[in-house]
């Protein structure tokens, strides 16, 4: 009897897990499709605005006031998401991308609002592909742009590295070997250590703990930080507790 109950529980758990996986996979597919449709729609809205301008129906001198009126009408009749600034972003989105981006099902609209502000095509392509490959959140993307990751990588380690960065901008990360799965370009400018200055391992570990949030953001997804030194473990505990206590639930 006991064995029969155990078997029933095992079968129930197995069945529940299989159903749960199907539902979560379906939700993920729906989310991707909704996001892709949203990006497609915004690109086409930008196209309509530009075509109206080129046809002469929207004059430059009163274009802003027309978009403001359109924004008010759409917000009243459809809902949020059609502010004047967002309509201008859709316009710029169409001008920046000659066709709907391949990553439209992966990157969100907030990602693209950050990317379209970058005028240099190589720089924009670099951040776009790195965002996809490293699964950067909008916050992570903003940080990488604000700290000039692209420029700093171009300036470091000479011509060979410059060519590698530009290749990443054009093609993204190409996986030819298992080693290519490991990111090897890190920027720890937040540590405040001058470039090429010798640094003891324990001093590096201490500085990384002091900036643990930025450190983990730079590493990307799938990493955890282990501390072996007992004094540093205590320091780490105090830092994390202080950070945790600031979070509002």
N, C-alpha and C positions, 0 to 999 in steps of 0.2 A: 504493500500500500504506500509506504513511504517513498519507495523507488518510483512508483507511478506518479506521485505528486511532484517529485524532483524532475521527472521527464516532462511533465506538463509545464512546469515553470521554465525549463530550458527551451522548450518549443515556443512558449509564449514570448519569451525574451528574444529569441531568434527571429520570430515573425514580426515582432514590434520593431526590431532594429532594421529589418529589410524594408518595412513600410516607411519608417522614419527616413531612411536613406532616399527612397523614391520621392517622398514629399519634399525633402530639402533640395534634392537635385532639380525637381520641378520648379521650386521657388527661385532657385538660382538662375535657371533658364529664363523664367518669366522676368526676373529683375534685369538680366542682360538685354532681353528683347525690348523691354520698356525703355531702358537707357538708350539703346541704339535708335529706337523710334524717336525719342526726344531729341537726340543730337541731329538726326536726319531732318526733323521738323524745323529746328532752329537754323540749320544751314539753309534750308529752302526759304525760310522767312527772310534771312539775310539776302538771298538771291532776289526775292520779290522787291525788297527795298531798293537794291542797287539798280534793278531793271527799271523801276519807276524813275529813279534819278537820271539814268541814262536816256530815258525817253523824253525827258524834259518835264515830266509831270510833277516832279518835286524839285523846286529851285533851291540852290545852295543857301540863298539868303533867308529862306523861311523853312528849310528842311527840319531844323530842330523843333520848331513849333508844331509842325505837322506830326512828327514822331511823338511829341508830348500828347497831342490830341488822340493819336492812335493808341498810345499807352493807356490813357484814361478810359477810352471806350472799351478796349480789350479787358482791362482790369475789372470794369464794371460788369461786363457781359460774360466773361470766361473765368476770371479769378486772378490769383497772384501769378507772378512770373513774367509779367510784361511791362515792367518799369521802363522809363525812357532809357536808362543806362543799360538795361538788359537788351533792349532793342538795338542800341548802338553796338553792343557786343555781338549780336547776331549778324549785324551788318559787317563788322570787322571779321567775324568768323568766316563768312563767305569770301571776303576779299583775301584772307590769309590762306585758305585752303581751296584750291581750284576744283576739288571734288570732295565728297564726304570722306573723312579720314577712316582708314582701315580699323583704327582702334576705337571707333565710336561706340562699340558695345562693351568696351573695357573701361575707358576713361569717362568720367562724368563731366557734366557741363562746367562745374567749378574748376576742374583741371584745365579745360580748354580756355576758360576766361583768363587763367594765368598764362597759358602758352601763347595766346594771340597778342599778348602785350609785348612779346619778344620779337623785335624786328628782324634780327639776324636769322636767316633760315637754318644754317648749320647749328647754331645754338639752340634754336627752337626744336629742331629734329632730335638733337642730343637729349634734351630734357624730356621730350615726348617718349622716346624709346626707352630711356632709363626709368621713366615712371611706369611704363608697362612692364618692363623686365623685373624691376625691383618692387613692383606693387606699391609705389609711394602713395600715401594719402595726399590730399590737397595741402595739408600742413607740412608734410615732408617735402613736397615739391617746392612750396614757397621758401622753405628754409634753404634748400639747395640753390635756388635762384638768388636769394638774398645774400648768401655767402659766396656767390660767384664761383661755384664749383667748376663750370665749363672753362672759364678763363684761367683759373688756377691750375687745372689739369693741362691746359695748353702750354702754360708757362713752365711746367715742371719737367725735368728729365729730358730736355732737348727735343730734337726733330722726331725721333722714333716714337716718343709718347704723343707728340702732336698728331702724327699720322694715325695712331691708334684711336685717339679721341675723335678725330674727324671720321674715321671708319665707323665708329660707334654711332656717330650722328647720322650717317647715311644708311647703315645696314642694321644697327642694333647689335646685340650680343650674339655672335655666331658660335654655336657649340660644336667644335670639332673633336674635342677630347673631354674626359671627365673633369680635368682641371679647369675647363672653361666654365663649369658650373659655379666656381668659387669666385666671388667678386674680389678683384685685387687692386682696385682704385678707391682708396679711402681718403677723406679729407678731415683732419682733426684740428682745424683752425681754432675751434672753440677752446682748446687747451691753452692757447697763448704761448706755445713753445716756438721759438724761431726755427725756420726751416734749416735742416741739416745740423742742428745742434745736438750733440751727444746727450743721451738721457738714460739714466739707470732704469731697469725694469720696474723696481719698486716705486720709483718716482712717477713713472708713466702710469702704473696701476692706480696710484693715489690720485693723480690728476683725472684719470678716467672715471673714478668713483665720484669725484667732485662734480663731474659733468655727465653723470650716468644716463640721463634722459637723452641728451644730444648724442652720446656715444652709441646707444642702442638704435636711435633713429638713423645714424650714419651706416650702421651695419646692415640695416634692412630687416626683412622678415626672417624668422627661423633661428634667431640667435638668443643665447642667454649668457649672463656674465657670472662666472664663478670666482669667488675670492678665497684664497688659501690662508693668507696672513690673518691671525686672530685680531690684531689691532685694527686692521682694515675692515674686517668683518663687522666689528663694533661700530666703526665709522660709517660703514655702509648701512647698517641697521638704523642708526640715528638719522642719516640723510633720507632714507626711504620712509621712515616713520614721520618725519617732518613733512615730506612731500604728501604722504597719504592723508595726513591730518588736515591738509588744505582742501581736499576734495569734498565737494558738497554732493550728498546723495539725495 
